[in-house]
């Protein structure tokens, strides 16, 4: 028997439309646009320049015995990684995320009902 929480979620418009339209992942079979590919690349690149770059700057600061390299460079590099991530999210758009969330919601609610 489904819980009250699951019943309540199933009554929302988002879930009802996902179930009624049998939300699926067929949109992922289409080739993504250059904009989406660039956005996904930037999102991935932001992870490379996030903590790994901060760690490398910290190691460099220890090696050079210049703590300001890590003190100033670390937060700047980490902030840059956030800006790159946001640019990637902007370029990639929300279309694929919405498609996936509709499908995942439909599958979860159907499983728990």
N, C-alpha and C positions, 0 to 999 in steps of 0.2 A: 504494500500500500504506500503510495507516495506521501511524502511529508507535506505539511502545510506550506512550507517554503517553496517546494517544487511546484505545487499547485498554483501558488501565487505567481511564480515566474512564468509558468505556462500560460497565464492569462494576459500577459503583456502583449502589446501589438507586435513587437519585434519577434517574439517567439512564435506567436500565432501565424504571422506572415511567413516566417521561415519554414514552419511545418506545412502550411497550406501550399506554398510554392515548391515544396520539396527541395530546399536549398542544397546545392551540390557544388562540386569543385571543377565543373567543366570549363570555367573561365581560365583556369590555370593551363589549359591545353593550348590556348592561343599564345602566339609569340608576344612577349612584352615589348613595349615601345622603348626607344633609345632613352627617353626621359626616365622611365622606370628603372632601366638597367643602370643608368648613371646614379640614380638615387640609392639603389641597393648597394652599388659599389661604394658610395660615400658613407653609407651606414656601416659597412664592413670596415672601411678605412678608418673610421672614427674609433673603432675598437683597437686598431693597431697603434694609433697615436694617443690613446688614452693612458692607461696604467703602464703599458710596456715602455712608452716614451718617458714617463715620469720616473720609472725605475732606472732607465738608462741614464737620465740626467742626474739622478741621485748617485749612481755608480761613478759617473764622470766627476761629480762634485767631490766625492771621496778621493778619487784618483788624483785630481788636480789640487786637492786640498783648498777648494774654493766653495764654501757652503752657499754662497749667493747663487751659484748656478742652479742648485736644487731649490733654494728658497724662492727665487724669482721665476726660474724656468719651469718648475713643476706645476704650479698653479696656472701659469700662462698656457702651457702645453695642454693641461687637462681642460681648461676653458675652451681652447681651440678645438679640442676633440668634441666638446658639446656643440659648438657652432657647426662643425662638419656634420655631426649626427642630425641636427635640426635641418640643415640644408638637404641632406639625404632624404629625410622624412618628407620634406616639402616636395622634392622632385618625384619621389616614389608615389606619393599620394596615398589616399586612404582606401582606394577601390579594392585592392587585393586583401587588405585587412578586413574590410567589411564582408567580403565574400567568404573569407575563412571563418570569421566569427559567426556568421549566419549558419554556416554548415555545422560548426562545432556546437553551437547552441542547440540546433535541431537534433543532432545526434545525442547530446547529453540529456536533453529533456525526454526524448523518446526512450532512452535507456532507463531513466529513473521513473518514468510513468509506468 
